Amino acid sequence: MISRQKVVGWSLILVSAGYIGYFLRVRLFEPGPTVASKEWVQLIGSLVVLMLGTINVRLAAQRERRRHGE
């Protein structure tokens, strides 16, 4: 059974990676209006959430290894 911590971590990773992909493809590489500072803050926030999701998945794996090692 997959742990809840892993599910949350992967959800954070998928959502933030989706937004980063959208931002790069639609807002940065396509011609259009300039990117507002609010969108830069959202991009930075999404990068932070991506890192937190990765940390969450790694901690869940470490917890699982520790639990099976006992």
PDB file of N, CA, C and O in Angstrom, chain B, residues numbered from 101:
ATOM      1  N   MET B 101       0.846  -1.187   0.000  1.00  0.00           N
ATOM      2  CA  MET B 101       0.000   0.000   0.000  1.00  0.00           C
ATOM      3  C   MET B 101       0.891   1.249   0.000  1.00  0.00           C
ATOM      4  O   MET B 101       1.882   1.323   0.726  1.00  0.00           O
ATOM      5  N   ILE B 102       0.523   2.199  -0.808  1.00  0.00           N
ATOM      6  CA  ILE B 102       1.302   3.442  -0.884  1.00  0.00           C
ATOM      7  C   ILE B 102       0.885   4.351   0.276  1.00  0.00           C
ATOM      8  O   ILE B 102      -0.298   4.484   0.590  1.00  0.00           O
ATOM      9  N   SER B 103       1.881   4.968   0.898  1.00  0.00           N
ATOM     10  CA  SER B 103       1.598   5.786   2.076  1.00  0.00           C
ATOM     11  C   SER B 103       0.981   7.129   1.672  1.00  0.00           C
ATOM     12  O   SER B 103       1.141   7.603   0.547  1.00  0.00           O
ATOM     13  N   ARG B 104       0.283   7.710   2.620  1.00  0.00           N
ATOM     14  CA  ARG B 104      -0.366   9.000   2.359  1.00  0.00           C
ATOM     15  C   ARG B 104       0.677  10.076   2.095  1.00  0.00           C
ATOM     16  O   ARG B 104       0.462  10.972   1.279  1.00  0.00           O
ATOM     17  N   GLN B 105       1.816   9.984   2.792  1.00  0.00           N
ATOM     18  CA  GLN B 105       2.879  10.970   2.604  1.00  0.00           C
ATOM     19  C   GLN B 105       3.410  10.925   1.173  1.00  0.00           C
ATOM     20  O   GLN B 105       3.698  11.967   0.584  1.00  0.00           O
ATOM     21  N   LYS B 106       3.540   9.732   0.616  1.00  0.00           N
ATOM     22  CA  LYS B 106       4.006   9.592  -0.760  1.00  0.00           C
ATOM     23  C   LYS B 106       2.984  10.149  -1.748  1.00  0.00           C
ATOM     24  O   LYS B 106       3.348  10.802  -2.725  1.00  0.00           O
ATOM     25  N   VAL B 107       1.705   9.886  -1.487  1.00  0.00           N
ATOM     26  CA  VAL B 107       0.649  10.382  -2.373  1.00  0.00           C
ATOM     27  C   VAL B 107       0.641  11.907  -2.389  1.00  0.00           C
ATOM     28  O   VAL B 107       0.524  12.528  -3.446  1.00  0.00           O
ATOM     29  N   VAL B 108       0.767  12.501  -1.203  1.00  0.00           N
ATOM     30  CA  VAL B 108       0.797  13.972  -1.122  1.00  0.00           C
ATOM     31  C   VAL B 108       2.024  14.513  -1.837  1.00  0.00           C
ATOM     32  O   VAL B 108       1.936  15.500  -2.567  1.00  0.00           O
ATOM     33  N   GLY B 109       3.166  13.871  -1.632  1.00  0.00           N
ATOM     34  CA  GLY B 109       4.391  14.323  -2.294  1.00  0.00           C
ATOM     35  C   GLY B 109       4.283  14.269  -3.802  1.00  0.00           C
ATOM     36  O   GLY B 109       4.650  15.224  -4.487  1.00  0.00           O
ATOM     37  N   TRP B 110       3.779  13.153  -4.330  1.00  0.00           N
ATOM     38  CA  TRP B 110       3.633  13.038  -5.776  1.00  0.00           C
ATOM     39  C   TRP B 110       2.596  14.012  -6.322  1.00  0.00           C
ATOM     40  O   TRP B 110       2.753  14.519  -7.432  1.00  0.00           O
ATOM     41  N   SER B 111       1.540  14.281  -5.560  1.00  0.00           N
ATOM     42  CA  SER B 111       0.542  15.272  -6.017  1.00  0.00           C
ATOM     43  C   SER B 111       1.175  16.656  -6.115  1.00  0.00           C
ATOM     44  O   SER B 111       0.951  17.383  -7.083  1.00  0.00           O
ATOM     45  N   LEU B 112       1.966  17.015  -5.106  1.00  0.00           N
ATOM     46  CA  LEU B 112       2.652  18.314  -5.145  1.00  0.00           C
ATOM     47  C   LEU B 112       3.588  18.390  -6.345  1.00  0.00           C
ATOM     48  O   LEU B 112       3.646  19.410  -7.031  1.00  0.00           O
ATOM     49  N   ILE B 113       4.314  17.317  -6.592  1.00  0.00           N
ATOM     50  CA  ILE B 113       5.249  17.299  -7.714  1.00  0.00           C
ATOM     51  C   ILE B 113       4.504  17.439  -9.040  1.00  0.00           C
ATOM     52  O   ILE B 113       4.905  18.237  -9.888  1.00  0.00           O
ATOM     53  N   LEU B 114       3.438  16.683  -9.229  1.00  0.00           N
ATOM     54  CA  LEU B 114       2.712  16.721 -10.505  1.00  0.00           C
ATOM     55  C   LEU B 114       2.061  18.075 -10.769  1.00  0.00           C
ATOM     56  O   LEU B 114       2.130  18.594 -11.883  1.00  0.00           O
ATOM     57  N   VAL B 115       1.431  18.644  -9.747  1.00  0.00           N
ATOM     58  CA  VAL B 115       0.757  19.932  -9.938  1.00  0.00           C
ATOM     59  C   VAL B 115       1.774  21.038 -10.223  1.00  0.00           C
ATOM     60  O   VAL B 115       1.580  21.844 -11.133  1.00  0.00           O
ATOM     61  N   SER B 116       2.855  21.075  -9.445  1.00  0.00           N
ATOM     62  CA  SER B 116       3.834  22.145  -9.652  1.00  0.00           C
ATOM     63  C   SER B 116       4.581  21.958 -10.975  1.00  0.00           C
ATOM     64  O   SER B 116       4.864  22.940 -11.660  1.00  0.00           O
ATOM     65  N   ALA B 117       4.905  20.718 -11.345  1.00  0.00           N
ATOM     66  CA  ALA B 117       5.566  20.491 -12.635  1.00  0.00           C
ATOM     67  C   ALA B 117       4.635  20.877 -13.788  1.00  0.00           C
ATOM     68  O   ALA B 117       5.086  21.408 -14.803  1.00  0.00           O
ATOM     69  N   GLY B 118       3.347  20.611 -13.629  1.00  0.00           N
ATOM     70  CA  GLY B 118       2.382  21.022 -14.650  1.00  0.00           C
ATOM     71  C   GLY B 118       2.332  22.531 -14.815  1.00  0.00           C
ATOM     72  O   GLY B 118       2.299  23.037 -15.937  1.00  0.00           O
ATOM     73  N   TYR B 119       2.327  23.253 -13.698  1.00  0.00           N
ATOM     74  CA  TYR B 119       2.295  24.712 -13.788  1.00  0.00           C
ATOM     75  C   TYR B 119       3.592  25.255 -14.376  1.00  0.00           C
ATOM     76  O   TYR B 119       3.571  26.182 -15.186  1.00  0.00           O
ATOM     77  N   ILE B 120       4.719  24.678 -13.970  1.00  0.00           N
ATOM     78  CA  ILE B 120       6.006  25.140 -14.513  1.00  0.00           C
ATOM     79  C   ILE B 120       6.046  24.897 -16.015  1.00  0.00           C
ATOM     80  O   ILE B 120       6.495  25.758 -16.772  1.00  0.00           O
ATOM     81  N   GLY B 121       5.579  23.730 -16.453  1.00  0.00           N
ATOM     82  CA  GLY B 121       5.525  23.440 -17.884  1.00  0.00           C
ATOM     83  C   GLY B 121       4.625  24.408 -18.627  1.00  0.00           C
ATOM     84  O   GLY B 121       4.980  24.904 -19.696  1.00  0.00           O
ATOM     85  N   TYR B 122       3.452  24.675 -18.052  1.00  0.00           N
ATOM     86  CA  TYR B 122       2.526  25.645 -18.658  1.00  0.00           C
ATOM     87  C   TYR B 122       3.185  27.019 -18.760  1.00  0.00           C
ATOM     88  O   TYR B 122       3.130  27.665 -19.806  1.00  0.00           O
ATOM     89  N   PHE B 123       3.804  27.458 -17.674  1.00  0.00           N
ATOM     90  CA  PHE B 123       4.414  28.780 -17.648  1.00  0.00           C
ATOM     91  C   PHE B 123       5.502  28.889 -18.708  1.00  0.00           C
ATOM     92  O   PHE B 123       5.565  29.875 -19.442  1.00  0.00           O
ATOM     93  N   LEU B 124       6.355  27.877 -18.785  1.00  0.00           N
ATOM     94  CA  LEU B 124       7.443  27.932 -19.759  1.00  0.00           C
ATOM     95  C   LEU B 124       6.917  27.902 -21.187  1.00  0.00           C
ATOM     96  O   LEU B 124       7.375  28.662 -22.041  1.00  0.00           O
ATOM     97  N   ARG B 125       5.953  27.023 -21.443  1.00  0.00           N
ATOM     98  CA  ARG B 125       5.467  26.850 -22.815  1.00  0.00           C
ATOM     99  C   ARG B 125       4.606  28.024 -23.272  1.00  0.00           C
ATOM    100  O   ARG B 125       4.789  28.541 -24.374  1.00  0.00           O
ATOM    101  N   VAL B 126       3.670  28.441 -22.427  1.00  0.00           N
ATOM    102  CA  VAL B 126       2.682  29.438 -22.858  1.00  0.00           C
ATOM    103  C   VAL B 126       3.131  30.864 -22.571  1.00  0.00           C
ATOM    104  O   VAL B 126       2.976  31.744 -23.418  1.00  0.00           O
ATOM    105  N   ARG B 127       3.679  31.097 -21.399  1.00  0.00           N
ATOM    106  CA  ARG B 127       3.967  32.478 -21.022  1.00  0.00           C
ATOM    107  C   ARG B 127       5.369  32.938 -21.410  1.00  0.00           C
ATOM    108  O   ARG B 127       5.567  34.112 -21.721  1.00  0.00           O
ATOM    109  N   LEU B 128       6.347  32.025 -21.396  1.00  0.00           N
ATOM    110  CA  LEU B 128       7.716  32.462 -21.623  1.00  0.00           C
ATOM    111  C   LEU B 128       8.145  32.328 -23.081  1.00  0.00           C
ATOM    112  O   LEU B 128       8.797  33.228 -23.611  1.00  0.00           O
ATOM    113  N   PHE B 129       7.792  31.223 -23.740  1.00  0.00           N
ATOM    114  CA  PHE B 129       8.280  30.970 -25.090  1.00  0.00           C
ATOM    115  C   PHE B 129       7.350  31.467 -26.185  1.00  0.00           C
ATOM    116  O   PHE B 129       7.744  31.484 -27.351  1.00  0.00           O
ATOM    117  N   GLU B 130       6.148  31.867 -25.855  1.00  0.00           N
ATOM    118  CA  GLU B 130       5.209  32.378 -26.848  1.00  0.00           C
ATOM    119  C   GLU B 130       5.203  33.901 -26.811  1.00  0.00           C
ATOM    120  O   GLU B 130       5.349  34.494 -25.742  1.00  0.00           O
ATOM    121  N   PRO B 131       5.037  34.534 -27.954  1.00  0.00           N
ATOM    122  CA  PRO B 131       4.930  35.999 -27.949  1.00  0.00           C
ATOM    123  C   PRO B 131       3.612  36.431 -27.315  1.00  0.00           C
ATOM    124  O   PRO B 131       2.585  35.767 -27.460  1.00  0.00           O
ATOM    125  N   GLY B 132       3.664  37.535 -26.625  1.00  0.00           N
ATOM    126  CA  GLY B 132       2.463  38.047 -25.976  1.00  0.00           C
ATOM    127  C   GLY B 132       2.833  39.159 -25.009  1.00  0.00           C
ATOM    128  O   GLY B 132       3.929  39.715 -25.081  1.00  0.00           O
ATOM    129  N   PRO B 133       1.924  39.478 -24.114  1.00  0.00           N
ATOM    130  CA  PRO B 133       2.215  40.545 -23.148  1.00  0.00           C
ATOM    131  C   PRO B 133       3.357  40.142 -22.218  1.00  0.00           C
ATOM    132  O   PRO B 133       3.646  38.960 -22.033  1.00  0.00           O
ATOM    133  N   THR B 134       3.983  41.138 -21.652  1.00  0.00           N
ATOM    134  CA  THR B 134       5.109  40.866 -20.749  1.00  0.00           C
ATOM    135  C   THR B 134       4.618  40.109 -19.515  1.00  0.00           C
ATOM    136  O   THR B 134       3.456  40.210 -19.121  1.00  0.00           O
ATOM    137  N   VAL B 135       5.517  39.367 -18.932  1.00  0.00           N
ATOM    138  CA  VAL B 135       5.188  38.565 -17.761  1.00  0.00           C
ATOM    139  C   VAL B 135       5.183  39.484 -16.547  1.00  0.00           C
ATOM    140  O   VAL B 135       6.160  40.184 -16.285  1.00  0.00           O
ATOM    141  N   ALA B 136       4.078  39.476 -15.808  1.00  0.00           N
ATOM    142  CA  ALA B 136       3.925  40.349 -14.646  1.00  0.00           C
ATOM    143  C   ALA B 136       4.700  39.776 -13.468  1.00  0.00           C
ATOM    144  O   ALA B 136       5.039  38.593 -13.442  1.00  0.00           O
ATOM    145  N   SER B 137       4.970  40.635 -12.500  1.00  0.00           N
ATOM    146  CA  SER B 137       5.724  40.204 -11.320  1.00  0.00           C
ATOM    147  C   SER B 137       4.947  39.158 -10.521  1.00  0.00           C
ATOM    148  O   SER B 137       5.553  38.306  -9.872  1.00  0.00           O
ATOM    149  N   LYS B 138       3.621  39.212 -10.560  1.00  0.00           N
ATOM    150  CA  LYS B 138       2.792  38.216  -9.869  1.00  0.00           C
ATOM    151  C   LYS B 138       3.057  36.825 -10.428  1.00  0.00           C
ATOM    152  O   LYS B 138       3.107  35.846  -9.684  1.00  0.00           O
ATOM    153  N   GLU B 139       3.227  36.746 -11.744  1.00  0.00           N
ATOM    154  CA  GLU B 139       3.488  35.446 -12.369  1.00  0.00           C
ATOM    155  C   GLU B 139       4.872  34.920 -12.020  1.00  0.00           C
ATOM    156  O   GLU B 139       5.058  33.709 -11.898  1.00  0.00           O
ATOM    157  N   TRP B 140       5.844  35.809 -11.856  1.00  0.00           N
ATOM    158  CA  TRP B 140       7.171  35.376 -11.416  1.00  0.00           C
ATOM    159  C   TRP B 140       7.106  34.827 -10.002  1.00  0.00           C
ATOM    160  O   TRP B 140       7.750  33.825  -9.689  1.00  0.00           O
ATOM    161  N   VAL B 141       6.333  35.480  -9.151  1.00  0.00           N
ATOM    162  CA  VAL B 141       6.169  35.000  -7.769  1.00  0.00           C
ATOM    163  C   VAL B 141       5.492  33.636  -7.770  1.00  0.00           C
ATOM    164  O   VAL B 141       5.877  32.757  -6.999  1.00  0.00           O
ATOM    165  N   GLN B 142       4.489  33.446  -8.624  1.00  0.00           N
ATOM    166  CA  GLN B 142       3.820  32.146  -8.726  1.00  0.00           C
ATOM    167  C   GLN B 142       4.785  31.072  -9.226  1.00  0.00           C
ATOM    168  O   GLN B 142       4.729  29.931  -8.767  1.00  0.00           O
ATOM    169  N   LEU B 143       5.670  31.424 -10.163  1.00  0.00           N
ATOM    170  CA  LEU B 143       6.653  30.471 -10.658  1.00  0.00           C
ATOM    171  C   LEU B 143       7.622  30.070  -9.549  1.00  0.00           C
ATOM    172  O   LEU B 143       7.929  28.889  -9.387  1.00  0.00           O
ATOM    173  N   ILE B 144       8.098  31.037  -8.796  1.00  0.00           N
ATOM    174  CA  ILE B 144       9.010  30.744  -7.692  1.00  0.00           C
ATOM    175  C   ILE B 144       8.305  29.892  -6.642  1.00  0.00           C
ATOM    176  O   ILE B 144       8.894  28.952  -6.109  1.00  0.00           O
ATOM    177  N   GLY B 145       7.054  30.213  -6.345  1.00  0.00           N
ATOM    178  CA  GLY B 145       6.274  29.408  -5.404  1.00  0.00           C
ATOM    179  C   GLY B 145       6.100  27.988  -5.903  1.00  0.00           C
ATOM    180  O   GLY B 145       6.150  27.042  -5.116  1.00  0.00           O
ATOM    181  N   SER B 146       5.897  27.829  -7.194  1.00  0.00           N
ATOM    182  CA  SER B 146       5.741  26.504  -7.767  1.00  0.00           C
ATOM    183  C   SER B 146       7.044  25.715  -7.689  1.00  0.00           C
ATOM    184  O   SER B 146       7.018  24.506  -7.461  1.00  0.00           O
ATOM    185  N   LEU B 147       8.173  26.377  -7.873  1.00  0.00           N
ATOM    186  CA  LEU B 147       9.462  25.708  -7.713  1.00  0.00           C
ATOM    187  C   LEU B 147       9.673  25.249  -6.263  1.00  0.00           C
ATOM    188  O   LEU B 147      10.203  24.166  -6.015  1.00  0.00           O
ATOM    189  N   VAL B 148       9.257  26.080  -5.325  1.00  0.00           N
ATOM    190  CA  VAL B 148       9.359  25.710  -3.913  1.00  0.00           C
ATOM    191  C   VAL B 148       8.472  24.509  -3.610  1.00  0.00           C
ATOM    192  O   VAL B 148       8.891  23.591  -2.904  1.00  0.00           O
ATOM    193  N   VAL B 149       7.260  24.507  -4.133  1.00  0.00           N
ATOM    194  CA  VAL B 149       6.338  23.381  -3.918  1.00  0.00           C
ATOM    195  C   VAL B 149       6.905  22.111  -4.555  1.00  0.00           C
ATOM    196  O   VAL B 149       6.752  21.023  -4.000  1.00  0.00           O
ATOM    197  N   LEU B 150       7.555  22.238  -5.709  1.00  0.00           N
ATOM    198  CA  LEU B 150       8.192  21.091  -6.348  1.00  0.00           C
ATOM    199  C   LEU B 150       9.270  20.507  -5.438  1.00  0.00           C
ATOM    200  O   LEU B 150       9.364  19.289  -5.281  1.00  0.00           O
ATOM    201  N   MET B 151      10.078  21.373  -4.844  1.00  0.00           N
ATOM    202  CA  MET B 151      11.114  20.895  -3.921  1.00  0.00           C
ATOM    203  C   MET B 151      10.502  20.246  -2.683  1.00  0.00           C
ATOM    204  O   MET B 151      10.989  19.214  -2.222  1.00  0.00           O
ATOM    205  N   LEU B 152       9.446  20.838  -2.146  1.00  0.00           N
ATOM    206  CA  LEU B 152       8.792  20.250  -0.978  1.00  0.00           C
ATOM    207  C   LEU B 152       8.185  18.887  -1.294  1.00  0.00           C
ATOM    208  O   LEU B 152       8.242  17.975  -0.469  1.00  0.00           O
ATOM    209  N   GLY B 153       7.612  18.746  -2.469  1.00  0.00           N
ATOM    210  CA  GLY B 153       7.069  17.455  -2.871  1.00  0.00           C
ATOM    211  C   GLY B 153       8.155  16.401  -2.991  1.00  0.00           C
ATOM    212  O   GLY B 153       7.968  15.257  -2.577  1.00  0.00           O
ATOM    213  N   THR B 154       9.294  16.787  -3.559  1.00  0.00           N
ATOM    214  CA  THR B 154      10.411  15.862  -3.681  1.00  0.00           C
ATOM    215  C   THR B 154      10.924  15.448  -2.310  1.00  0.00           C
ATOM    216  O   THR B 154      11.209  14.272  -2.080  1.00  0.00           O
ATOM    217  N   ILE B 155      11.041  16.400  -1.408  1.00  0.00           N
ATOM    218  CA  ILE B 155      11.467  16.095  -0.041  1.00  0.00           C
ATOM    219  C   ILE B 155      10.471  15.155   0.619  1.00  0.00           C
ATOM    220  O   ILE B 155      10.866  14.215   1.309  1.00  0.00           O
ATOM    221  N   ASN B 156       9.202  15.399   0.415  1.00  0.00           N
ATOM    222  CA  ASN B 156       8.156  14.571   1.014  1.00  0.00           C
ATOM    223  C   ASN B 156       8.250  13.122   0.532  1.00  0.00           C
ATOM    224  O   ASN B 156       8.131  12.197   1.335  1.00  0.00           O
ATOM    225  N   VAL B 157       8.459  12.919  -0.754  1.00  0.00           N
ATOM    226  CA  VAL B 157       8.565  11.564  -1.298  1.00  0.00           C
ATOM    227  C   VAL B 157       9.821  10.875  -0.760  1.00  0.00           C
ATOM    228  O   VAL B 157       9.784   9.693  -0.418  1.00  0.00           O
ATOM    229  N   ARG B 158      10.913  11.604  -0.687  1.00  0.00           N
ATOM    230  CA  ARG B 158      12.155  10.999  -0.184  1.00  0.00           C
ATOM    231  C   ARG B 158      12.045  10.645   1.287  1.00  0.00           C
ATOM    232  O   ARG B 158      12.540   9.600   1.711  1.00  0.00           O
ATOM    233  N   LEU B 159      11.402  11.501   2.071  1.00  0.00           N
ATOM    234  CA  LEU B 159      11.215  11.190   3.488  1.00  0.00           C
ATOM    235  C   LEU B 159      10.294   9.995   3.685  1.00  0.00           C
ATOM    236  O   LEU B 159      10.495   9.202   4.604  1.00  0.00           O
ATOM    237  N   ALA B 160       9.291   9.862   2.833  1.00  0.00           N
ATOM    238  CA  ALA B 160       8.399   8.705   2.919  1.00  0.00           C
ATOM    239  C   ALA B 160       9.162   7.423   2.609  1.00  0.00           C
ATOM    240  O   ALA B 160       8.950   6.402   3.265  1.00  0.00           O
ATOM    241  N   ALA B 161      10.037   7.466   1.628  1.00  0.00           N
ATOM    242  CA  ALA B 161      10.838   6.286   1.290  1.00  0.00           C
ATOM    243  C   ALA B 161      11.800   5.951   2.426  1.00  0.00           C
ATOM    244  O   ALA B 161      11.992   4.781   2.756  1.00  0.00           O
ATOM    245  N   GLN B 162      12.396   6.967   3.018  1.00  0.00           N
ATOM    246  CA  GLN B 162      13.307   6.749   4.147  1.00  0.00           C
ATOM    247  C   GLN B 162      12.559   6.159   5.333  1.00  0.00           C
ATOM    248  O   GLN B 162      13.068   5.251   5.990  1.00  0.00           O
ATOM    249  N   ARG B 163      11.367   6.655   5.618  1.00  0.00           N
ATOM    250  CA  ARG B 163      10.553   6.129   6.706  1.00  0.00           C
ATOM    251  C   ARG B 163      10.191   4.670   6.462  1.00  0.00           C
ATOM    252  O   ARG B 163      10.210   3.856   7.385  1.00  0.00           O
ATOM    253  N   GLU B 164       9.861   4.344   5.207  1.00  0.00           N
ATOM    254  CA  GLU B 164       9.505   2.975   4.865  1.00  0.00           C
ATOM    255  C   GLU B 164      10.697   2.027   5.039  1.00  0.00           C
ATOM    256  O   GLU B 164      10.546   0.919   5.552  1.00  0.00           O
ATOM    257  N   ARG B 165      11.884   2.472   4.607  1.00  0.00           N
ATOM    258  CA  ARG B 165      13.081   1.651   4.783  1.00  0.00           C
ATOM    259  C   ARG B 165      13.387   1.421   6.250  1.00  0.00           C
ATOM    260  O   ARG B 165      13.755   0.319   6.655  1.00  0.00           O
ATOM    261  N   ARG B 166      13.230   2.479   7.048  1.00  0.00           N
ATOM    262  CA  ARG B 166      13.495   2.381   8.486  1.00  0.00           C
ATOM    263  C   ARG B 166      12.494   1.442   9.157  1.00  0.00           C
ATOM    264  O   ARG B 166      12.863   0.674  10.045  1.00  0.00           O
ATOM    265  N   ARG B 167      11.239   1.500   8.738  1.00  0.00           N
ATOM    266  CA  ARG B 167      10.200   0.667   9.334  1.00  0.00           C
ATOM    267  C   ARG B 167      10.448  -0.808   9.006  1.00  0.00           C
ATOM    268  O   ARG B 167      10.239  -1.670   9.859  1.00  0.00           O
ATOM    269  N   HIS B 168      10.893  -1.108   7.776  1.00  0.00           N
ATOM    270  CA  HIS B 168      11.151  -2.496   7.402  1.00  0.00           C
ATOM    271  C   HIS B 168      12.476  -2.986   7.970  1.00  0.00           C
ATOM    272  O   HIS B 168      12.688  -4.194   8.079  1.00  0.00           O
ATOM    273  N   GLY B 169      13.359  -2.084   8.327  1.00  0.00           N
ATOM    274  CA  GLY B 169      14.654  -2.470   8.881  1.00  0.00           C
ATOM    275  C   GLY B 169      14.572  -2.891  10.340  1.00  0.00           C
ATOM    276  O   GLY B 169      15.472  -3.565  10.840  1.00  0.00           O
ATOM    277  N   GLU B 170      13.506  -2.504  11.028  1.00  0.00           N
ATOM    278  CA  GLU B 170      13.396  -2.816  12.460  1.00  0.00           C
ATOM    279  C   GLU B 170      13.053  -4.252  12.709  1.00  0.00           C
ATOM    280  O   GLU B 170      12.927  -4.666  13.861  1.00  0.00           O
TER     281      GLU B 170
END
